[in-house]
C-alpha cells in the first residue's frame, strides 16, 4: 500500500501560524510512524510552495516555525521526499474530477489513476481542511467518453491502515517473488528479473512495474468462450496498447534490426527454442522495460521474459 499526502488539502485555510504548526506536528508524526513501519509517506514536490494562510505560502510560513521543526519540514519537502511525482502514472491531459474540483496533477488524481489500474493507494489529508471526508469519489473523464469512477480512501487512521497493509517491497528480488505470486497466469521465465542484478532498487519504479503487469494480467483474461476479445479487452487494448502514450508498444524497425540478438530470449518452456520479444511495457524513471510474447492468444501462455533496464539504448 502507498500513501500520498493530499496536496490539495493545503489551500490557505489556516487562520494563523499556530494552527498551521499544530497541523504540521500531526503530519510529521504520521510520517515518522510510517517510517517506523518501514514505509514512506509520499508528497509532491510542489507541496513546498503550497498556500498555508491567506497571505503566506509554505516557504514563508515554515520560516516562522521553531528551528528544529523548520529544518525537518524543509528537508522533507525540498530534499528528502520521497516524491510521488518522480514515478507518476497519470498524465497532465488525464481529466480527473473530485467534488467539483479538477484534480489532475494532484495526489488525488494520481491515487485514483493507480487504484483504477490495480494499485493499492490511499490519501492522507492535513487537518483541518476541505478534504477530510472519506472515501473520495474520483471520476476520470476520458476522451472516448468511457468515463471511469473509483473511490479513494482518505486515511483517517494511518497506523491501522499501514499495519493491515501487505509488507512493502524493498528489493528487486522481493519484487520478483511478489510478481510471481500476484500474477499466477503470467508465465515468467526463470531469469526474467535477473537484469536487475547490481542495479539500485527504486520503489516507485517497482510499483509502476506492478501496475503494468496488472494490465497484462487483465488483458490475458479478456477472451470469451469463442476466443474473441471481450468488450473490456477491446477497451484495455485501446487504452494501453495504442496511441502516442501507450504503456505497451512494439520496438521500432531499426531497434528490431540493431538489437535482434538482445531481443531474442530462450523459450521458457521449450528447450532449444527462442522467442523474439520486441513488444514491451515502459517505465520512464528510470528507463525500465517489460518484454513479453506477442500477440496474446486465448488459452495460451503469456511469457514475460525480461524485466529490467531498457535494452535498446543507443
N, C-alpha and C positions, 0 to 999 in steps of 0.2 A: 504494500500500500504506500502511495505517495501523498504527502500533504503539502498543498501550496497556500502561501499567505495570500489572502484576497486583497489585492492592491486597491480595489475599488472601495474597500471599507475605510480607507483614508480619504476623506472628502471634505476636509476643513471643518469638521464637526466639533472639535474641542474648543470649549469656551476660554481655556487658559492653559498655561504650561503645566500646571499642577495636575490637571485631569489627564493631559497627554502623557505625563510622566508615569502616572498610575497605570495607564493602558499599556505603555511600553514595558513596565515591570511584568505585567501578565504575559505579554507576548514573548519577552526574553525568557521567562520561566518556562513557557511552553517549548521554546527552542532548546533550552538546557535539558528538559525532561526527554525530548526526542533523542538527543544525543546520548543520554544515559541508556536509552533503549536501543542504541546502535542504529538510529535512523536520523533523517535530516528533515528540516523544515525549509522548503524551497521558497524563495522570493523572486521578484522581478527586479532587474537592475534599475528600472525607473522608480522603484519604491523609494529610493534615496532622494527623490525630488518631489514626493507626494505633498499635497496640501494638508497641513495639520490644523491650523486655526484659520480664521477668516483672513488674517494678514500674514501668517507665517507659513512658509513651506518647510519641508523636513530639514534642509541644511541650517536654516536659521533657528528652528525650534530645538534641534538637537544641541546646539551651542549653549542653550540655557539649562541643560541637564547637569547633574553632578559630573565630576571629571571621570569617574570610573564608568558610569552609565553611558556617558557621551562616547567614550572610547569603544565600548562594547558594541554600541549601535552602529557607529561609523564603520568599524571593522567588518561587521556582518553585512551591512547594506552596500558598502563600496568596495570591499576587497575579498572577503572570505566566502560570501554566499552560503550555500550553493544557489545558483540561479536556474529556474526552470526554463527561462528563455534561451539558455545555452543549448537546450535539447528540445525546443518547442516542436509540436507536431502540427498545429493548425496554422494556416496562412492568413495574411492580412486581408485577403479577399473572401475569407470564410465568414459569412454574415451570421453572427451569433447574437441572440437576444435573450434577456432575462429581466423580468419585472419592468418591462417597457424601456430598458436600457440596452444600448448596443454594447456587448461585452467582448467583441472581437479584440484581440491583442491584450486581453486581460487574463488573470489567473482563472476566472470563471469560465471564459471561453476555452482556455486550454484544458481545464479539468473536464469540461463537457466533451470535448473532442476525444480526449483519452478514454473516457468511460464509454463513449459511443463506439470506440474501436477496441473494446475488450480490456481496457486498463482498469485499475483499481485506484481511484484518485479522489481525495477529499479536499475540502477547503477549510481554512482557519481564518475567520474574520476577527478583526480587532473590535473590542467593545469599549464604549458604546459606538454604534454605527447604524446606518440604514440597512445593513446586510446581516442582521442577527438571526433571521429565520432559517429553518432547515426542514426539509430539503429545499434546494433552489431548482426550479424548473427552467431549463435552458432549451431554447429552440434554435436549431441550425437551419437557417433558411438557405436552401440550395438553389443554384441557378436553374436546374432542371425541374424545379417545383416539387421535388421529392423531399419535403421538409422532414426533419427528424427531431425528436424531443428526448430529453433524458433528465433525470433528477440527480442533483449533486448533493452529497452530504456536506453540510456546512458544520463542521465538527464542533459539538458542544463540549464533549469530554475527550480531549486529545489523548489523555493517558489510557482510557478504556479502549479507544479505537486502535491505538498503537499496540497495546498488549494483545488484542484479539487478532491483529493482522498477521499474515504469514511472515516468516522470517525474511528480512531483506536480503537481497543478493549482494555479495561483497567481492566476487571474483568471477573471471570468465569461466573457470572450472565449475563453479556453482551455477552459473547461467546455463551451461551445457546440461547439467543434471536437471535443472528446473524445466528446461525446454523439452527434454525427452519425456518427462513425466506429464507436463501440461498438454503436450500435443502428441498423443499416442498414435494418431492416424497419419502423422508425417513420418516418413522413413529417413531418419538422419543417418548419414554414413558414419562409420566408426570414428573417423578422424575429422568430422565436419568442423569442429571447433578448435582444432589444432593450430590453425593460423594465428590464433590469439596468443600463442605461447611467446612470452617475452615482452608483450605489449602491456602498458599500464591499464588497469581497469578503469572504465568510465561509467559510473552508474546510470547517468542519463541516457547514454548510448545503448546500454543494456536494456533499459526499459523500452526504447524505440524498437530494438530488435524484437522484443517480445510482442509489441503491438503489430508489427509487420507479419510475424509468424502467425499471430492470431487471425489475420485476414486470410493468409494462405490456408490455414486450417478450416476456416469457414467456407472458403471458396471450394475446397476439396469436397465438401459435403453438400454442394448445391446442384445436385443432379437428381432427376426424378427416376421412376422405375424404368422408363424407356431410354435412359441415358442422356436425356436432354437437359440442358442447363435450366434451372428454375428461374422464376422472375427475380428472386433475391440474388441468385448467381449473376444474372444479367446486370443487376444494379452494382454488385461488387466489381464486376469486370469493367463496367463503365466508369466507376468512381476511382478505381485504384490501378487499373492496367492500361488505361488510355489517357491521352491528353498530355499537355506540357508538364504538369505537376504530378504525373503518375508515380505511385510508390514502387511499382514494378514495371520494368521495361526490358526490352531486348538490347543487347550490345550493338553498337554500330557496325557497319560492314568492315570498316577499317580495323576496329577492335577485334572483330572475329578473325580477320586475316593475320593481324600482327600478334595476337595473343591466343592463337588457336590452341597451342600446347597448354598454356596456363588455364584455359577454359575447358579443358578436357580432363575428366576425372575417372578414377576407377569405378566401375559399376558396383554399387553396394551389395547387390545380391548375386550377380553373375560373374564368376571368376573368369578372368581373361578378357572381359568386355569393358568398354568405356562408355561414358556419357558426355556429350558435348553440351554444356550448360551455360550459354551466354545470357539467358534470362536471369534477372537479379532484382532483389529488393535493395533499396538505398537508404542509408543513414548519412546525413551530411556532416555532422560534427561529433567525432572525427569521421572521415570518409570510410564507412564500413559497407560491406555488401553481403547479401544472402544469395547464393547461386543455387538454382533448383531446376529440376527437369520440367520441360515444357514441350508441348501443351499438356494440360492436366486433363486426364480422361477419367470417366466414372469407373469405379471398381478396379482401378489400377493405382499402384503406389505413386505418391508424390515424393520424390527424392530431394532432400536438401543435402548438397554435397560440400558446401563451403559456407562458413560464416566467419568473417574476419575482415582485415583491411582490404581496401579496394585493390583489385588485381591489375586493372588496365590503366595504371598510372604511366604517363609518358615523361 
